[in-house]
């Protein structure tokens, strides 16, 4: 009798493990986050105003808002003295006349860096700005999406800085915080469940488009597990992001499944008319593009089509 009971217990335990594994890694439940569906795809300008202004500049973000964009996609990092600034690369060499890592410079040193000279095209005095300045200037005009760049497991304090500023300006519904790092999103939700979090993912480590955007020494390889959909599915259940920022070259079946389940998806970063048309036809929550004006024209044309 005892032996039979033991076998039953083992069988039930094995069934529970199998069911739990299936649910965690293979089941995609319906979306249940904070973001309501958009009536039409939103258009976000990548890097501030894509190809039309200095990278991650406040001037570019303001231009994007004046051009009718729904939002901007930026990048946030922590300075050596703990301030949250908007800057794309891990080092300042490619985009400014300075040298060195962002995290190795003080706020004062970063704010003195001019993004205009390397970009040219008539821009001048386009200095690095803080996350707080962006929140102040963009709130009420559109959505500010900021990727918090944390390359390891260590808590850098970037989440606390971002949440404090968002709370200061009551901007929980107009500032989205994104990351490839699920631990960042987990920590954000622990700090404030009302923060809108965005999980970014891609199927590959790097592609030519991404490599062209950064200095080779700034390469940070995306762990294998974060490039596999079963593991990402488990991460989404555990971290519960409000939105997904999905590279448009991710397997189409993955994109279709997530859309069918109601997930608010941003597709990044289609640029050509063909790729933008394909992305918009999927009717995602939004697209993030370096050619936001083209994306907006195509989106608006879809809106008026019979």
Residue, then its C-alpha position, 0 to 999 in steps of 0.5 A: x500500500x505504501x509502495x503504491x502511494x509512493x508511485x501515485x505521489x511520484x506520478x502526480x509530481x511528474x505530471x505537475x512538473x510537466x504541466x508547469x513546464x508546458x504552461x511556463x514555456x509553451x502557453x501564451x495567455x491573453x494580454x492583461x497589462x496596463x495599456x489599452x489597444x490603440x485605434x491605429x498603429x502609433x509612430x515613434x521616432x527612433x533615437x529621437x528623430x531618426x535620421x533627421x537630428x542628432x542621435x538621442x538629442x532633446x532637439x530631435x525629440x522636440x522636432x519629432x513632436x512638432x512633426x506629429x509623431x506619437x512618441x520618441x524612442x530614446x536610451x538612458x544611462x547612469x552617469x558616474x555620479x548617479x544621474x540619469x542621462x539620455x545617450x545611446x552608445x555605452x561610450x561617447x566617442x562615436x556621437x560626440x568629440x569626447x572619449x570614454x564611457x558614459x558611466x565613467x563621466x560625471x553629469x557635468x561632463x556629460x552635459x558639456x558634450x555636444x551631439x551636433x558636430x559629429x552629426x552636422x547638417x546645420x545643427x549646433x549647440x545640441x548638448x546631451x540632456x538629462x532624463x528629467x529634461x526630456x520628461x519635462x519637455x515631452x510630457x503632454x506632447x507625446x509618449x517618451x519611451x526610454x531604454x534603460x541600459x543595464x548590461x549585467x545582473x547588478x542593480x545600478x540604481x537606474x530604476x530608482x532614478x527613473x521611477x522617482x522622476x516619473x513620479x515627480x511629474x505624474x508621468x506614469x502613463x506618458x513615459x514607457x521604460x524599456x529594456x532587453x534586461x528582464x531584471x530591470x523590468x522586474x525591479x521597476x514593477x517592484x518599485x511602482x506597479x503603475x510604471x509602464x514597462x516594455x520588454x525588448x527582444x530580437x531573435x539574433x545577437x546582432x544584425x547589420x543594422x544594429x552594428x552600424x549604430x554602435x562603436x565595435x568596442x561597445x558590443x554587449x552580446x545578448x544571452x542565448x536564452x533571451x533569443x529563444x521564444x520559449x524562455x522569453x515566454x517564461x520571462x513575460x509571465x514572470x516579469x509581466x511587461x505592459x508592452x513588447x518592443x519586438x524586432x521586426x525580423x523576429x520570426x513572423x509566427x511569434x509576432x502573429x501569436x503575440x498580436x493574436x493574444x492582444x499584446x501591445x507590440x511595437x515593431x522596430x526598426x523597419x526603415x524601407x517603404x516595403x518593410x514599413x508597409x509590412x509592419x503597419x499591415x500587421x496592425x501592431x500597437x506601434x512602429x519605431x523607425x528611423x524614417x518616422x515621417x515615411x512611417x507616418x505617411x504610410x500609416x495615415x494613408x492606411x487610415x483613409x483607405x476605403 
